[in-house]
Amino acid sequence: MRRLAIAAAVLAPALALGNGRAPLTNGVHFQPGDDHSIYVATTFGLLVSHDDGCSFRWICEQNIGYAGTFDPRYRIAGDGTIFATTFTGLRVSRDGGCSFTTATAEAPAGDPGRIADAWIAAVDIAPTGDVWAVTADNGKPNNVFRSTDNGRTFAPSGLASPTIWWKSVAVAPSRPQRIYVTGYQVAGTLADGGQSPPTTHLEISDDTGASWHESPLTGVAFAAMPLVYVLGVDPSNPDVVLISSIGASAAGDRLYRSSDGGATWTEALATTSPIVDLAVERDGSVLVATLGGASFQSADHGASFAAMASPPQLACIGQRGDGALFGCGANWEPDFKAVARSSDGVTWDRLFRFVELAGPLECPAGTGQYNTCVGQWPALQQQFGTTGPTCNASPMPDVTAPPRKSGGCCQATRSPGDLAAIALLTLLCGGALRRRRRR
């Protein structure tokens, strides 16, 4: 989260929304089997296009279920279900973003599959449709959870720990039984009263979570706070996996590659600024975006990298099922493209700027989107000077806003539980728990 706050300062002018953050795109996601839909995460909510980027509509933070400086991680299921991680559970929309509910909220307290009210640190969806989620709460056991019914119910997968915060999860696209999970184990007290140092873990399953074995991470360098994230798995080889070691390269990170399913690791890239996203393309090429710095491309499945010639200031990167590449650029200088598109990773064209927003996502009265977000749209429209799409999209909606209890775009307050969680994490980790992205 800290790095994305820095990114906002680097990539945006002196313009702040009601939540105190500069407007910035910072994630791009796709619906499997749909080559026309694009979901773009921003510092002020989620933008959705179902016409290949011709028009984008806005879903506000409060409807999704978060606020402030937090950035959810999103995944989109094949049927269009939207999953968003939050400090207070996994939020789910089954109507295209009009309304969100918290997964397992109806399960009784003490149910081993209840993940409501937990900090969901990461989520991924397997090719089979299984939904994987990991928790990172302090003061209670965390675990890795799996759902086989599109996020309606979850079951723990045998990695319960009172001291490990599970931070990332990735399913191998070509082998859904292969799961990679990373976690950060906080410092503890030894039997003699001494202090045990914090450690990091990478757990691997080859049987859909029935059993796990740990990678030794031999040869991986760590920062003072050892933290690794799984960033990507090769689409055709489940043994080729890429992880980042946070802060292990001075002001940047180190990217490591394994070609034997995590048994051994080789350094593939050391960056001078933090890695913010990574995309593994269908042909095995790998793209890496760094914060306000260089972006890199690999043509050999991540074994080696070269700097990209002149990419936009990428804050996210991803490939859709049809092969098209999308990236988060700077809405203002120097890119003038909040979302960019490329066919080769070399030339990037403008797809969208904030001034082209089509309006709030149109939803029936009584939904969270209508009740919460529509009233905020006039302020957002005025702030961006929004004039609507420049392609052949529908005109700006004439929406009658319901009465608002408080004004201002994206205005929200974080719950006491969220504030306590943020304060505690900052204290324990020196403010270094940063939101990582991976494809």
KEFI-237678 format. One record per residue (C-alpha): x, y, z. Coordinates in steps of 0.2 Angstrom, whole numbers, plus 5000, padded with zeros to 4 digits. Each point is the difference from the previous one (the first is absolute). Layout:
N
XYZ;...
//
This chain:
439
500050005000;501450125004;500849984983;498350034991;499950165010;501750054994;499449954982;498650135002;501250135004;501249964986;498749974986;498650135004;499950195001;499550095016;498249944999;499249905015;498449925002;498950005015;500949855007;501650115000;500949904986;500550054982;499049924986;501049854993;499749844991;500949865008;499349834994;499249924985;499049845000;499049894988;498649884999;500549834993;499149974983;499550184998;501150104988;499050165002;500050035018;501450105010;500050035019;501250145005;500450035019;500350185005;500350105016;498250055000;499149834996;499849884985;499750054982;499149874989;499950004981;499049874990;500350074983;501949974998;500450175009;498950114990;499150055016;500449985018;498850015014;500450035019;499749905015;500450095016;501049945015;498649995012;498949894989;501549884999;500350015019;501650095004;500650185002;501550115002;501749954994;499749814998;500149924983;499049844998;500649864989;498849944987;499649854991;498649974987;499249834998;499449934983;498250045004;500450185004;500049995019;501250135007;501149965015;500850135010;501149985016;499850115015;500550025018;498349935005;499749864988;499949954982;498750114991;499049924986;498950074986;498949884990;499150144991;501450084991;500450125014;498350075004;500149925018;501349925010;499949875015;501349935011;500449824997;499549885014;499150145010;498649885003;501149865007;499949995019;501550065011;501249865002;499649924984;501749944993;499650074983;499450175005;501250144993;498850145003;500850145011;501749944996;501450094990;500049924983;501850034994;499849924983;498849914989;500349894984;498849904989;500549834992;499649954982;498749885008;499150155009;500749965017;500250165010;501550015011;500250135014;501350035014;499950095016;501250115009;499250055017;501050045016;499549915016;499149854993;500449864989;500250034981;499749874986;499949964982;498249984994;499249924985;498250014993;499349884987;498450104998;500550174993;500450075017;498349965009;500949885013;501849975004;501049875009;501750015008;501549924991;501149945014;501250155003;499250075016;501350115009;499950125015;501650094994;500050004981;499150134990;499749924983;500450134987;499849934982;499249854991;500249954982;499249854991;501049924985;498950044984;500549834992;499949905016;498650065012;500649875013;501650105002;499850145013;501450125006;499850105016;501150125009;500050065018;500950115012;500349945017;500150135013;501450015013;499749905016;500649965017;501149855003;499949895015;501650085008;499250184998;500950044985;499350064984;499849904984;500250094984;498650024987;500049874986;499249974983;499249854993;499549934983;498849855001;499649894985;498649884997;499949874986;498349935005;498950155001;500450045018;499949835008;501850005004;501450135000;501950014999;501150155003;501250074988;501850025008;500250174991;501849964999;501050144992;498650135002;500650165008;498850095012;499950185007;500050035019;498149955000;500049844989;498550004989;499749924983;498550004989;499649884986;499850114985;499749884985;499949824994;500449954982;498449964991;500649844992;501349945013;499449995019;501849985005;500650174994;499550135013;500650175004;500150085017;500650175007;501050035015;499450175007;501350135003;501549884997;500850114987;500350175009;498550114995;499349864988;499649825001;500849844993;499049884989;500449815001;499649864988;499749825003;499949874986;499849855012;498450055009;500950105014;501449875004;501350124995;500150194995;501050114989;500050195000;499350064984;499950195003;500550135013;499150174999;500450175007;498250045004;498649895006;499249874989;498150044999;499449884988;500549854989;499149914985;500449844993;499449994982;499249854991;501749974991;501050005016;500650184998;500150105016;499750185003;500550095016;499550175005;500950105013;499550165010;500450154990;501549924993;500449884986;498949864994;500849844994;499649864987;500549824999;499949894985;500649845008;498749965013;500850125013;501749934999;500850174995;499350184998;500450154990;499350185003;498650054989;500450144989;498750145004;498549935009;498750105009;500350025019;499249845003;499149975017;499249844994;500149884986;499049854994;499549904984;498249964995;499549834993;500150064982;501850055003;499850195001;501150095013;499350135012;501050115012;499750145012;500850164995;500050185006;498450094997;500950164999;501850034996;501049924993;498949864992;498350084999;499249835000;499249935016;499949834991;501149954985;499949864988;501349914991;500149854988;501949975002;500550085017;501150134990;498750124993;498750065012;498450104994;498850105011;498449905004;499250115013;500250165011;499050055015;499250154990;499249864990;499049925014;498349954994;499250025018;499649885014;499649824997;498150014996;499149895013;498249985006;499450115015;500349915016;501749934996;501550055009;500750084984;498450114997;499850055018;501950035004;500950054984;498850094989;499950155013;501950014999;500150014981;499750194998;501550045011;501149884990;499450064983;500450185005;501749955007;500549924984;499150114988;499249844993;499350024983;499649824996;500749874988;500850064984;499549844990;498349954995;499449965018;498350055008;499950185006;500350055018;498549945010;498850135008;500049925017;498950075014;501049985015;499249945016;500350115015;501749995008;500450005018;501750074997;500850084985;501649984990;500749874988;500549845008;499750075018;500149865012;500649965018;500949845004;499249895014;500950005016;500649824997;500850054983;500950145009;500649895014;500649874987;501050144990;500850075016;500549825006;500749954983;501050164999;500749985018;500549824997;500650014982;500750185000;498750054987;500749884988;498549894996;499850054982;498749954988;500749894987;499349954983;500249854989;499149924986;
//
